[in-house]
Amino acid sequence: MFAFSFAGPIEPDRTRTRGCPIPPQTRYLVSGLIVRRLARMEVFDAIRERKSVRSYDERPVPPEVLEKILEAGRIAPSASNVQPWHFIVVTDPQKRIALSAGKYAKFLKNTPVVIAGLGDRQASPEWHVVDVTIAMENMVLAATAEGLGTCWIGSFHESEVKAALSIPDKWEVVAMLTLGYEKEKIDFTRAIAKRLHKRKTLNEITSYESFGKTKPT
């Protein structure tokens, strides 16, 4: 969804602004602006469409799609470009069972893919959690754009996760993500959460210049 290409210049009869032809040297620039605008719109669509999915069908995630999602995490920004992250892709059923010990993580045993996001405490003591979180959110949006469901997992026992995945001491388990194709069924957890906790309005969560100050008119 995020990849675009442009094969050639815009046709002359379509490159006019207020009756004046656009010079050939600027046609690629105009087409680039159009493509970037489309890309921005589709990113926002992915943000709106993202939801927490806890029930997946048995279809495997294609390797090329999984690699694209991981690439979205790899190119994320980080403090001083340290990139203090490492991602472990888990598909083995027994290991997924080991990762599902958390109170709200029982469904991991039936999830096609689990991605554990690790932060290097030594490389970036102050910012590894923030950086890994940014990278994983990139993955979430890329997965949504590819038609996959995800769910953030913070319900886990770090020592058990580290033991199951042979993670060295310097790495912190920041979060895990589930990944797969959503099963067509009613998700009662999501339905109840939506009913109890509706999205706040923009006015409720935004101030201008100082806390509590409303938008200037």
C-alpha positions in Angstrom: 0.0 0.0 0.0 2.9 2.4 0.7 5.0 1.6 -2.4 4.5 3.8 -5.5 6.3 4.1 -8.8 6.0 6.5 -11.7 6.8 5.1 -15.1 7.1 8.4 -17.1 6.2 12.0 -17.5 2.6 13.2 -17.4 1.0 13.4 -20.8 1.1 17.0 -22.3 -2.7 17.4 -22.4 -2.9 16.7 -18.7 -0.1 19.0 -17.5 -1.8 22.3 -17.6 -2.4 24.8 -14.8 -4.8 27.7 -15.5 -4.4 27.0 -19.2 -0.6 27.1 -19.2 1.4 24.0 -20.1 3.7 22.7 -17.4 7.3 22.6 -18.8 8.7 19.0 -19.3 11.4 19.5 -16.7 8.8 20.0 -13.9 6.4 17.2 -14.9 8.3 14.6 -12.8 8.2 17.0 -9.8 4.4 17.4 -10.2 3.9 13.7 -10.4 6.0 13.2 -7.3 3.9 15.6 -5.3 0.8 13.7 -6.4 2.3 10.4 -5.4 3.4 11.7 -2.0 0.0 13.1 -1.3 -1.6 9.7 -2.1 0.9 8.0 0.2 0.0 10.3 3.0 -3.7 9.6 2.6 -3.1 5.9 2.7 -0.9 6.0 5.8 -3.8 7.8 7.6 -6.2 5.2 6.4 -4.0 2.5 7.9 -3.9 4.5 11.2 -7.7 4.6 11.2 -8.2 1.0 10.2 -5.8 -0.5 12.8 -7.4 -2.5 15.6 -6.4 -5.0 18.2 -7.0 -8.5 16.8 -7.0 -11.4 19.2 -8.5 -14.1 17.0 -6.6 -15.4 13.9 -7.3 -18.0 11.3 -4.7 -20.6 10.3 -3.4 -18.9 7.1 0.4 -18.4 7.4 1.9 -14.9 6.8 3.7 -14.9 3.5 7.5 -14.5 3.9 7.6 -11.5 1.6 4.9 -9.8 3.6 6.6 -10.6 6.9 9.9 -9.2 5.6 8.2 -6.0 4.5 6.7 -5.5 8.0 10.1 -6.1 9.6 11.6 -3.6 7.2 9.2 -1.0 8.4 10.6 -1.5 11.9 14.2 -1.5 10.7 13.9 2.0 9.1 12.2 3.6 12.1 13.9 6.6 13.7 15.8 6.3 16.9 17.7 8.6 19.2 21.1 9.4 17.7 20.3 6.7 15.1 21.6 4.1 17.6 18.8 1.6 16.5 18.9 -0.2 19.9 16.5 -2.9 18.8 16.3 -6.6 17.9 13.2 -8.4 16.8 12.6 -12.1 17.3 10.0 -13.7 15.0 8.3 -16.7 16.7 6.2 -19.2 14.7 7.1 -22.4 16.6 3.9 -23.6 18.4 5.7 -24.7 21.6 7.5 -21.4 21.9 4.2 -19.5 21.3 2.7 -21.5 24.2 5.6 -20.4 26.4 5.0 -16.8 25.5 1.3 -17.0 26.3 1.6 -17.2 30.1 0.5 -13.6 30.7 -3.0 -13.0 32.0 -4.1 -11.3 28.8 -1.9 -13.2 26.4 -3.5 -16.6 26.3 -4.4 -16.3 22.6 -0.8 -16.2 21.6 -0.7 -20.0 21.4 -3.2 -19.7 18.5 -1.5 -16.8 16.7 0.5 -17.5 13.5 3.3 -15.1 14.3 4.5 -13.4 17.4 7.2 -10.7 17.2 9.2 -9.9 20.4 10.7 -6.4 20.4 13.9 -6.1 22.4 15.7 -3.0 23.5 19.5 -2.8 24.1 19.9 -1.2 27.5 23.6 -0.8 27.1 23.5 0.9 23.7 20.8 3.4 24.6 20.1 3.4 28.4 17.6 6.3 28.3 15.8 5.8 25.0 15.7 2.1 24.1 12.1 1.7 25.2 10.9 4.7 23.2 12.9 3.7 20.1 11.7 0.1 20.1 8.1 1.2 20.6 8.4 3.6 17.6 9.8 0.7 15.4 7.0 -1.7 16.5 4.3 0.8 15.7 5.8 1.1 12.2 5.3 -2.6 12.0 1.7 -2.4 13.2 0.8 0.2 10.5 2.7 -1.8 7.8 0.8 -4.9 8.8 -2.5 -3.1 8.7 -1.7 -1.8 5.2 -1.0 -5.4 4.1 -4.4 -6.6 5.4 -3.1 -8.3 8.6 -4.2 -7.9 12.2 -2.0 -7.2 15.1 -2.2 -6.8 18.9 0.2 -5.1 21.3 1.2 -7.5 24.1 2.4 -6.1 27.4 1.1 -8.9 29.5 4.1 -11.2 29.9 6.7 -12.3 32.4 10.0 -11.1 31.1 12.1 -13.7 32.7 10.0 -16.5 31.0 10.1 -14.8 27.6 13.9 -14.4 27.9 14.3 -18.0 28.9 12.0 -19.3 26.1 13.8 -17.2 23.4 17.4 -17.4 24.8 17.7 -13.7 25.1 21.0 -12.3 26.5 20.9 -10.2 29.7 21.6 -6.8 28.1 18.3 -6.9 26.1 15.0 -5.8 27.6 11.8 -7.3 26.3 9.9 -4.1 25.6 6.7 -5.6 24.1 5.4 -8.3 21.8 3.2 -8.1 18.8 0.8 -10.8 17.4 0.5 -11.0 13.7 -1.9 -12.8 11.3 -5.1 -12.8 9.3 -8.1 -12.0 11.4 -10.7 -14.8 11.9 -14.2 -13.8 11.0 -15.9 -13.9 14.4 -17.1 -11.5 17.0 -14.3 -10.2 19.3 -16.2 -9.8 22.6 -13.1 -8.2 24.3 -12.9 -5.5 21.7 -16.7 -4.9 21.6 -16.8 -4.5 25.4 -13.7 -2.2 25.4 -15.3 0.0 22.7 -18.5 0.3 24.7 -16.8 1.1 28.0 -14.0 3.3 26.6 -15.0 5.4 23.6 -12.4 7.5 21.8 -11.9 10.9 23.4 -12.4 13.9 21.2 -9.5 16.0 19.9 -10.6 18.9 22.2 -10.4 16.6 25.2 -6.7 15.7 24.6 -5.3 18.8 23.0 -4.1 22.1 24.4 -2.3 25.0 22.7 0.8 26.8 24.0 0.1 25.8 27.6 -1.9 23.0 29.4 -5.7 23.6 29.3 -5.6 26.4 26.7 -8.0 25.9 23.9 -7.4 26.4 20.2 -7.3 30.0 19.1 -10.3 31.1 17.1 
